Amino acid sequence: MALARFGRQAKRPYGLCVKMTAVAVLGLCFIFVWSIFASPSSSLTTQRESFDDIGEPASAGMKKVSSSSTQSEEKQPVKHETSQARKEDKKVKVESDSEVKGEKKVNGSANISGNEHESRRKNQKEMSSAKKGKVKPKSNDGRTIENGQEGEESEDRDSNEQEVQEVVDGKEEEASAETEVNGLIEGDDDLDEQPDQVDLEKVEDESNEPKTAGKKRKRKGPLFDPKMHYVWKLCSTRSKHNYIPCIDNDSVMGRLQAYRHTERSCPRTPPMCLVPLPHEGYETPVPWSESKSKIFYKNVAHPKLAAYVKKHTWVVESGEHLTFPQNQSEFKGGVLHYLESIEEMVPDIEWGKNIRVVLDIGCTDSSFGATLLDKDVLTLTLGLKDDLIDLAQVALERGFPAFVTPFAHRRIPFPSGVFDAIHCGSCSMPWHSNGGKLLLEMNRILRPGGYFILSSKHDSIEDQEAMTRMTASVCWNILADKSDEVSEVGVKIYQKPESNDIYELRMKKNPPLCKENENPDAAWYVPMKTCLHNIPSAIEQHGTEWPEEWPKRLQTYPDWMNDKEKLIADTDHWKAIVDKSYLTGMGIDWSHIRNVMDMKAVNGGFAAALSQQNVWVMNVIPVHAPDTLPIIYERGLIGIYHDWCESFGTYPRSYDLLHADHLFSRLKNRCKEPVSIVVEMDRILRPGGWTIIRDKVEILDPLEGILRSLQWDIRMTYAQNKEGILCAQKTLWWP
C-alpha cells in the first residue's frame, strides 16, 4: 500500500523532487551498510616505505633512563637490499610513504589502537610523537636469577644503525631510525599487509577495545599481546618433517609430485604451525667431533636418501647410523689428495692462510668442507633447491655450515667481493647459458683476485668452448687446466682480476659494465644482472686489498672500516659477555653445541668471541639493518642476508643455539605476525637446543609466555634497567 501511494505521488508534478530524494536516501543507506560490513582486507591500502614521521610509542609510566656508558652516535649511510624488491615483481611502485594508516590486527587478536597521521608531501619527513601505551611491563621481582648470574647492561653496539639507506634493485632510499638513550634502536620499517589466515588457533581474552575496520595504523604497545593464548598445531605439509616454508610448494596440481619451487617464494601467511619430528623418532645429535664420522640416520631420513646411499661409497648405512669412512670420497684418491693437487697447481692458494672463506656450490660430498676445516678453512655449502636428496641436511647434521636456496634467476644473499674462493666439484651447472648470468653472479661475490675452482669428469667440447669464451669475456685468468691421474678429474682454476684496467682492454664490451647506480651488494630478491660490476678502487670501499692471513685476519680492521675504535670495543664487549656469562653462567653444555646462529650479528663480535670454541656461527644481517656483512667476511667469518619476517633457508632442526640480541625490538613494526619469528626459531632449532635472547623487558615478558606455550624450558631470566636476558631450552619432544 505504501509503495502504491508513493508511486501515485511520484506521478504528480513535484514527483521529480521525490524521486531524487528517494535515490539520495537509498544511496546513503547503501554507503552506511557497506561501511559496516566491509572487511579491512578489502579496502585499498598502499605500502609505507618509511615510518620516519611516526614517533616510538612508550609504555605508560616508563621514562627513558640515561646511561653514562652511552655515547653519541654517528650517522653512517649504508647500502642494503630490502624485501620491497620482491614486491616490485608483483606490484606497481607504491605511493608516498606518508599515506594515512589505520588500525591493524596484531597476531589475529583485538585491534590495538595506534596514532593517526595526516598525509605529507612525498619528500617531506616530520617526526610526531605517539601516545603512550597502557601496557606496563611485569615487575622485575617476578624474574628468577640462577647461578648468581649478574645481568649485563645493553651497550651501544648498534651505533652505526642510526641512519639506514635501503636499496631496492640498486636504487637507494633513506630511512632514519630513532635511537633510544639506553643503546637500543627501534626499527622504522615497512608495515606489511595483514595476513588472510594462520594455521594457529588463538583463544582471545575479552577486550573492550573498539574494532575499527578500514585503514591501518602503526602497531602500538607491546610486540606480543600478553592477553593472547595459543593452541599450536602440527604442520600438515607434504614435505612433513623436512618442511622449508619458502622453498617447499604445497600447492598440488593434479598428480604433480614435485613440491619445490624454482625460485624462493614464501607463503602469503607466515607459517604458524610446528614442524613435526620424523615419524621414526628423533635422537639427540651425535656431539662434535664424533659427528664428523657418523650421524643418526633417522634424524635426516628422506625418501631419496636411501637410494643415494646405496650408490655411493663416501656414506654408508651402518645400523641406526650413517657413517662416513675417512678415506672415502667422491674424488678418487681421497679429498685430501684433491686439495693438495689444487695447491700444487697454484701455490698462492694456501689453505687456511691466504684462503679462509670458501663457497662450495652444490652439496654432494661434504668431506670437502670437512677436510678443509682441518686446515682452518671455513667452507659454506650452498645446497641447491632441486637437491631432493637433502645432502645439505646431512652436512648440517654432521656439523658443517650449509644453507639452502634456489640458484637460477636471483642473486644469492651475499654482498659483493667477499669469498676468497668458490668451488664447484663434479659440476654440471650451465655457467655459460642465459648470457652467463650464473657465472656473472659468481664474479659478483668473488673477491678481487679470488679463485674459482671448477672440476668435472666429462665435459663436452661444446661446453668447454662456451665456458672458455665466457670466462674470457669477464677477464678471468686461467691459472691451471689439468686432469689429475689419480682422481681422474679435470680441474680448472680461474682468477678474478684485481683492477678495472683489464676491462678497458676488451675488444667486445660484452658483457657491459654495470651502471654506477647499481649497487653490487644488493642481494635480497634482486634479479641477477648480465653486466660486470667495477672492481673497488677507492680506499673506503671493501675489497680493494686482500685480507691478512688467518688468524690475524680476525682482529685486523682495514682502512675502509669506519670507526675502528667502536669495532674493537664491540669485540671486547662480546668477549666479556661470552666468557663471563654465556660459557659458564647459563647452564649450557657447550660440548653439545656445534651449529650456532647469531640472528642479528652487526659486526660479528659474538662469533669472534666464540672463535676458540668448537663451534661455527652463521651471522645473519637482517635486510632492514645497516649492511655490515662485508665486515664479517673481512674478519674471516661467514654470514648471510635475511628478512626475519620470512622463513630462513635451512632444514628443520639445523641449529644447536640461536642468539638474538635486540632482534625483536628492531622488528617491532615490520612483520605481519611477530609470533611467526618465534615459530621459525622453533623450526630451525634442534630439540634440546638453546636460545639466548637479549631485549627489553616489555618484550621478554610476553615472549616468555609464548615459549612456555611451546613447551620450552625457561632456564634463566634476568632483568636490570628495563633490559633483560632470557635463556630457554627447546624440549626434546612435542607431545
Phi, psi and omega in degrees: 000315182296321180292321178297317179297321180295324179293321179293323178295328183291337182279349179286168184303327181270019182293335180298319179295321180295319180299314181296322178296318181296317179299317180297317180297315179297322178297316178297320178298318180297316179297320180296314180295319181295320181294332180283315188266354182293138179276145177301327183289342181272352179281151182278121180232160176239158185273132175282137172263346182206152175237032183293337183269011181243126179283161181280123178290145179235148180290148182297138177078359181260129179247151178287132181255120180283148180240136181292338181276349183280131180247159177294148185250148177265144177275125180233110179291137179228165181249137182202156179262139181244172180289353179297330181299322178296320183290334180290341176291335187243340184235161172284168183298137185287161181282189183302147183284004178252028176294144181291131180255149177252198181282153181228140175287141178247118179058028178076009184261196182298149179295139178252123186292143178235198180258141179262137183233142179283155179292141178243170173292157189299322183265007182259136177231120178232141179268134176231142184276141179269153177293148181289139179287169183253007181259119181264143177291158180293159180289146178293342182295335181280355181269152183252151177235125180247155175057024179065025184291131177258142183285146176259124178291143181289124179261167185275085177261353181257030186298331180277008179262008187291324178236125185244135176242110186264148184240130177240109182052042177087356179258136188261142175227136182266138176218130181266148178242137183274129185263127174282152183290341180271009175099353181270136180245125177271144182274137174254084190235186186294146174250105186284170179290155179289131180295152181289316182202162178227154178271063184204130175273128181240126177258115191259134174290154179295139180222141179268005182288139181290147176254119183245123178277157176117231188289158183259153176236165176295140180297134181242147176092204186290154179295320179248135181289114182291345181271354186278140173246147185236135172241105190276146176245155172275144180294138179247049182272162181291330180278354171054239188283357177250028188292122172243101193305319185273001180239323181280130181255113182268358178286130185251125177246106183064235180252026180297125184266335181290138181233016180255136175287157170277345175220157177298126181210110185272152176299149178299323178258126178302135180301130180237031178241164182258133180287126182288160174283160177305142185293339177282352183109175181218135179249147173303127186305149176297129184291157175289140010258009178296333182292344176296331185253344178200150176220165176283125184299316186292343178289337182236019185302136180210144184306321184269352182290322182300317179292326179293318182299324183291338186261355185233149185263345184281348175227134186228136175278123182225093182065236180270005183244158161256126181249156184231093182303138188297322185266005181257141181200168173293338180265125177298136183089354177094155183288332179296317176297321180298316180291322179292325178292326176295318181292330177289323179295318181231094184300335179294342175280097177254099182302128177088352177240285178287326179251118181241316185246122184233141172253125179255115183276121178082118185268105175244264180276105182287000175292340177298308178291327180295318180289322177294329179298325177294342179259016181066030175254130180263112184253122176259121184265131176265105176275117185287151185296333181269011176277080186288353177281345177063044179289336175296326177293324176296317179298317179296321179295329178283344179101027180247145181295132178200154172211167186238133178199151169292156180216084184217305187235336182251156176295146174278149195283065176227154174285176182278149170059049184240337183269131178291326179208151175235133184237139174224101183267141185047050195275135176235022180290139178280072187299327187269353184279164179053046179072015180073030183301317183294319180291323177294329176290322174297321178297326181294315187270350180280136180295141174306125186087001181282170189245136174248115186252118184238125179229142179202158182268319185224102176259135174285155181297321180296317179294322179297316180294319179294321179293323178296316179296320184290315180294327177292324181291335177260009174066030173284136178267125179275117184268331182206143175213097190215144174258121181281128183290329182282307183279347181057037181237135175274126184242129174239133181238119180251157176231133178285141180296158183260352181214170183274352185301321184291334178295328182286342183272357182292137177290315178251126181275055181226118003288153181284166174287144179291155177294153184296330183275003178272119185279117181290342181272349180289119189216012181253108184059039177252128179293149176296145181254144176262056179212165180258126175280143176299145177281133182304138180230337180281151185293336181274002179260142177283147179098001181284335180229149177286138183295166176294162177292149176285140008265003179301332181302327185296325184252015180258135182238104182296172184294332183287346177281119180283146174055067181297331180299320179291325177295319178294317179296323179295319178297315179295322180300311183287329177297320179294318180294314182295314183291318187268344186234298188295319185281337187233335191256005185242000177077017180276130176274097185289350175290344178253014179251122178230305181269116185237142175234131171259108190286344173215088197277334184056255185258007179081019181296323179295316179294322179296324179292337179263008186297336180271355178269162179277060180223162166236150186238127171271110181272113182261127174253110178301144186293340180270355183264166175303146185277094178252008183297323175301327177296319181297316179291325179299331180276359179088020178249173181240157179190183187202153172277147176198150173254113185287359170282355179236171180284146180279150183278071176206167179281159172300151176062046183264330191241148178270334182211133175245133180239126182229106180257104180055033177290314185294328177297323180288336182261014189302322184240027186250311191272149176298309182235096180303331180295336180296335177294320178293321178297321178293323176298320178296326181290313188272349179272138178287148172303131186090355179283169188241154175226132174242120183238127176244127182190189177287149180299322182296341175266321184290326182299304177292331178297323177299320178295322178295317179295324176294324178294337176274005180071021174285150180266113178281111186268331180198138171226145180210140181223143177201129178054046175066009173246151183211169176233136177233125178241123184224154179239132178286138181293157182286345182207161177246121185294000000 
